[in-house]
Amino acid sequence: MQRESIPDTKIHLEAGEEIVKTFWPTQVGEFQVVLKSGSGSPLYVPVEFSGRETDVNLIVSEHDGRIGVHAVRELPDGTIVPLADAMIALCPVRTMCSSYSPIKLKLGSNGTFSQFTYQAGQYDLDQIEVPQGSYVASARQGNRDALSEGVTLSNDLEILEIRVRPGSGTLRSKAVDRQGGAVQDALIALLPEPPLDKVKLHGMLRSARTDQLGIVEFPGVIPGKYRAYAWASVSDDAYLDPDFIASYWKSGTPVKLQENDAPSVVLTILNEP
């Protein structure tokens, strides 16, 4: 996503008043127009700038988006207890939480969050803090799968129901060259296959550099189907480029993790000369 920093501009608006501000981006691409109103949550508006004059209408109103959360945790013996004191992060749809401050919800000791008022709109469920060895089994808001379809904040309060289970997996991977020798500092990526590829949680796309033995370990993996890849001499974020990953998709190693699985895979460097 294209980002260009423009100095903050403070504007005082009276009720019903309109103000026009003009900016001149130096390059084309998708931008985020961010409007901060007082101490409330910011309003994010995605804008596709083609180089031609573009009008963006921002309507400032009282924050009227509400949310309630009820989260539970299943213990190994099947007992259901509250997901106490966990942190949940929401990001406006089509933004990058690494670049913009998310809405953070702190659950109480009973695993619930009382409704607060935020900017109404659609949000991705970016993060749910879970105990070590556990994973997010489901998150639903009404009839929606909040993990893939996101969360709606509106006047009509819909409770976000979250369920966490024990049994996350661990993948141990080793990068080797064509002769079978360990490759240090290779980039290994673990990317979800359908339907997990639709889940917006931070950490679904995993990557790391190999150690001196060519090994990387990924703990806390949600059970499901993935593909694992290994490359040498590429940037840390190369796998985030859709065109780049598409060229290697068929060469990825399929990996299927069940609950509590800890498989090991050996990955041959894909871009070795």
KESE-491057 format. One line per field, with one value per residue (C-alpha): residue number from 1; residue in one letter; x, y negated, z. Coordinates in nm, 3 decimals. Example, Ala and Ser with C-alpha at 12.3 -4.5 7.8 and 13.67 -1.06 7.14 Angstrom:
2
nr [1:2]
rest [a:s]
c1 [1.230:1.367]
c2 [0.450:0.106]
c3 [0.780:0.714]
% end
This chain:
273
nr [1:2:3:4:5:6:7:8:9:10:11:12:13:14:15:16:17:18:19:20:21:22:23:24:25:26:27:28:29:30:31:32:33:34:35:36:37:38:39:40:41:42:43:44:45:46:47:48:49:50:51:52:53:54:55:56:57:58:59:60:61:62:63:64:65:66:67:68:69:70:71:72:73:74:75:76:77:78:79:80:81:82:83:84:85:86:87:88:89:90:91:92:93:94:95:96:97:98:99:100:101:102:103:104:105:106:107:108:109:110:111:112:113:114:115:116:117:118:119:120:121:122:123:124:125:126:127:128:129:130:131:132:133:134:135:136:137:138:139:140:141:142:143:144:145:146:147:148:149:150:151:152:153:154:155:156:157:158:159:160:161:162:163:164:165:166:167:168:169:170:171:172:173:174:175:176:177:178:179:180:181:182:183:184:185:186:187:188:189:190:191:192:193:194:195:196:197:198:199:200:201:202:203:204:205:206:207:208:209:210:211:212:213:214:215:216:217:218:219:220:221:222:223:224:225:226:227:228:229:230:231:232:233:234:235:236:237:238:239:240:241:242:243:244:245:246:247:248:249:250:251:252:253:254:255:256:257:258:259:260:261:262:263:264:265:266:267:268:269:270:271:272:273]
rest [m:q:r:e:s:i:p:d:t:k:i:h:l:e:a:g:e:e:i:v:k:t:f:w:p:t:q:v:g:e:f:q:v:v:l:k:s:g:s:g:s:p:l:y:v:p:v:e:f:s:g:r:e:t:d:v:n:l:i:v:s:e:h:d:g:r:i:g:v:h:a:v:r:e:l:p:d:g:t:i:v:p:l:a:d:a:m:i:a:l:c:p:v:r:t:m:c:s:s:y:s:p:i:k:l:k:l:g:s:n:g:t:f:s:q:f:t:y:q:a:g:q:y:d:l:d:q:i:e:v:p:q:g:s:y:v:a:s:a:r:q:g:n:r:d:a:l:s:e:g:v:t:l:s:n:d:l:e:i:l:e:i:r:v:r:p:g:s:g:t:l:r:s:k:a:v:d:r:q:g:g:a:v:q:d:a:l:i:a:l:l:p:e:p:p:l:d:k:v:k:l:h:g:m:l:r:s:a:r:t:d:q:l:g:i:v:e:f:p:g:v:i:p:g:k:y:r:a:y:a:w:a:s:v:s:d:d:a:y:l:d:p:d:f:i:a:s:y:w:k:s:g:t:p:v:k:l:q:e:n:d:a:p:s:v:v:l:t:i:l:n:e:p]
c1 [0.000:0.133:0.194:0.299:0.332:0.155:0.190:-0.103:-0.355:-0.581:-0.925:-1.205:-1.552:-1.882:-2.199:-2.301:-1.982:-1.779:-1.405:-1.201:-0.831:-0.605:-0.302:-0.063:0.067:0.396:0.316:0.022:-0.116:-0.350:-0.340:-0.509:-0.673:-0.682:-0.913:-0.868:-1.149:-1.067:-0.971:-1.191:-1.084:-0.960:-1.154:-0.967:-1.069:-0.884:-0.821:-0.693:-0.492:-0.431:-0.252:-0.570:-0.765:-0.958:-1.227:-1.257:-1.559:-1.518:-1.825:-1.751:-2.011:-2.038:-1.888:-2.177:-2.012:-2.047:-1.911:-1.939:-1.717:-1.770:-1.467:-1.419:-1.130:-1.151:-0.912:-0.750:-1.010:-1.296:-1.383:-1.494:-1.358:-1.347:-1.062:-0.960:-0.763:-0.681:-0.617:-0.807:-0.709:-0.933:-0.808:-1.024:-1.076:-0.809:-0.559:-0.235:-0.225:0.154:0.113:-0.198:-0.298:-0.561:-0.856:-0.749:-1.007:-0.900:-1.117:-1.211:-1.158:-1.492:-1.382:-1.612:-1.574:-1.837:-1.952:-1.768:-1.826:-1.595:-1.608:-1.880:-1.770:-1.607:-1.299:-1.068:-1.006:-0.629:-0.522:-0.659:-0.423:-0.433:-0.247:0.062:-0.029:-0.381:-0.538:-0.848:-1.099:-1.379:-1.494:-1.845:-2.053:-2.413:-2.411:-2.068:-1.735:-1.541:-1.205:-1.255:-1.543:-1.445:-1.638:-1.908:-1.929:-2.268:-2.558:-2.697:-2.481:-2.383:-2.174:-1.848:-1.829:-1.476:-1.374:-1.014:-0.897:-0.579:-0.377:-0.196:0.069:0.441:0.624:0.997:1.151:1.499:1.628:1.876:2.046:2.028:2.309:2.124:2.345:2.194:2.140:2.189:1.992:1.739:1.389:1.122:0.755:0.452:0.138:-0.219:-0.422:-0.803:-1.005:-0.745:-0.611:-0.916:-0.840:-0.717:-0.548:-0.198:0.049:-0.137:0.146:0.461:0.821:1.168:1.536:1.712:1.985:2.334:2.185:1.929:1.642:1.335:1.058:0.706:0.511:0.145:0.018:-0.360:-0.443:-0.512:-0.349:-0.046:0.235:0.596:0.860:1.234:1.439:1.791:1.891:1.544:1.404:1.220:0.886:0.926:0.654:0.399:0.417:0.129:0.316:0.627:0.444:0.230:0.544:0.644:0.304:0.325:0.672:0.561:0.558:0.206:0.183:-0.120:-0.126:-0.371:-0.418:-0.096:0.097:0.470:0.585:0.925:0.979:1.291:1.264:1.491:1.581:1.346:1.558:1.895:2.086]
c2 [0.000:-0.341:-0.583:-0.944:-1.160:-1.495:-1.733:-1.727:-2.004:-2.117:-2.232:-2.367:-2.285:-2.420:-2.212:-2.214:-2.388:-2.271:-2.319:-2.227:-2.139:-2.060:-1.828:-1.731:-1.373:-1.322:-0.970:-0.756:-0.461:-0.389:-0.631:-0.653:-0.981:-0.985:-1.220:-1.246:-1.406:-1.498:-1.199:-0.955:-0.684:-0.808:-0.783:-0.608:-0.662:-0.466:-0.674:-0.546:-0.834:-0.798:-1.128:-1.315:-1.548:-1.343:-1.462:-1.291:-1.368:-1.326:-1.357:-1.427:-1.308:-1.185:-0.839:-0.594:-0.255:-0.018:0.327:0.590:0.896:1.231:1.460:1.807:2.047:2.425:2.606:2.943:3.127:2.960:2.708:2.369:2.061:1.688:1.565:1.327:1.005:1.069:0.792:0.770:0.538:0.415:0.241:0.047:0.252:0.193:0.040:0.179:0.216:0.192:-0.161:-0.283:-0.258:0.016:0.005:0.208:0.377:0.512:0.795:0.811:1.100:1.244:1.248:0.965:0.613:0.352:0.144:-0.175:-0.425:-0.427:-0.535:-0.324:-0.102:0.227:0.352:0.649:0.866:0.824:0.975:1.187:1.253:1.623:1.837:2.022:2.345:2.226:2.089:1.898:2.166:1.929:1.568:1.477:1.162:1.253:1.469:1.350:1.527:1.241:1.402:1.369:1.122:0.874:0.693:0.428:0.136:-0.034:-0.161:0.192:0.362:0.713:0.919:1.061:1.421:1.565:1.921:2.028:2.390:2.566:2.752:2.506:2.668:2.616:2.650:2.718:2.651:2.681:2.510:2.702:2.655:2.906:3.107:3.131:2.890:2.656:2.296:2.023:1.696:1.834:1.689:1.946:1.854:2.049:1.933:2.056:2.241:2.208:2.154:2.018:1.778:1.557:1.516:1.163:1.234:1.096:1.384:1.601:1.526:1.650:1.596:1.611:1.642:1.974:2.017:2.156:2.505:2.391:2.434:2.224:2.315:2.170:2.219:2.135:2.232:2.261:2.617:2.638:2.653:2.444:2.423:2.374:2.201:2.134:1.876:1.741:1.380:1.224:0.942:1.019:0.913:1.070:1.328:1.048:0.963:1.153:1.179:1.312:1.580:1.679:1.771:2.018:2.145:2.484:2.539:2.481:2.778:2.866:2.890:3.003:2.951:3.118:3.006:3.044:3.149:3.077:3.196:3.133:3.049:3.014:2.735:2.705:2.346:2.246:1.976:2.148:2.075]
c3 [0.000:-0.098:0.187:0.168:0.475:0.467:0.765:1.007:0.947:1.233:1.123:1.340:1.207:1.325:1.281:0.914:0.802:0.498:0.444:0.134:0.164:-0.132:-0.132:-0.412:-0.382:-0.565:-0.689:-0.792:-0.595:-0.308:-0.017:0.321:0.417:0.795:0.985:1.360:1.555:1.913:2.127:1.938:1.697:1.356:1.032:0.749:0.389:0.115:-0.200:-0.534:-0.686:-1.061:-1.107:-1.196:-0.971:-0.715:-0.474:-0.134:0.081:0.456:0.677:1.042:1.291:1.646:1.690:1.694:1.643:1.938:2.009:2.279:2.317:2.487:2.474:2.621:2.645:2.636:2.871:2.784:2.994:2.806:3.078:2.945:3.123:3.035:2.816:3.091:3.047:2.679:2.426:2.096:1.810:1.528:1.213:0.965:0.649:0.381:0.622:0.759:1.135:1.120:0.987:1.170:1.534:1.579:1.815:2.118:2.339:2.678:2.804:3.170:3.408:3.292:2.926:2.821:2.692:2.760:2.466:2.385:2.108:1.806:1.445:1.281:0.994:0.895:1.076:1.034:1.338:1.348:1.678:1.962:2.251:2.346:2.603:2.485:2.305:2.223:1.905:1.795:1.692:1.597:1.611:1.504:1.506:1.433:1.120:1.008:1.040:1.195:1.121:0.745:0.704:0.972:1.243:1.205:1.444:1.426:1.634:1.643:1.901:1.788:2.028:1.898:2.021:2.042:2.125:2.195:2.206:2.317:2.056:1.830:1.612:1.566:1.235:1.231:0.890:0.742:0.428:0.212:-0.122:-0.408:-0.255:0.076:0.265:0.524:0.409:0.666:0.650:0.401:0.415:0.501:0.469:0.588:0.407:0.466:0.204:0.170:0.379:0.622:0.358:0.420:0.792:0.866:1.199:1.235:1.222:0.972:0.729:0.898:0.794:0.948:0.861:0.914:1.175:1.114:1.084:0.827:1.075:1.155:1.398:1.383:1.709:1.772:1.427:1.379:1.264:0.890:0.548:0.451:0.198:0.301:0.089:0.118:-0.072:-0.060:-0.118:-0.116:0.097:0.419:0.269:-0.076:-0.005:0.043:-0.328:-0.496:-0.827:-0.657:-0.460:-0.759:-0.953:-0.680:-0.563:-0.737:-0.591:-0.233:0.002:0.126:0.505:0.704:1.079:1.314:1.673:1.875:1.564:1.545:1.201:1.042:0.675:0.462:0.204:-0.096:-0.185:-0.469:-0.634:-0.627:-0.953]
% end
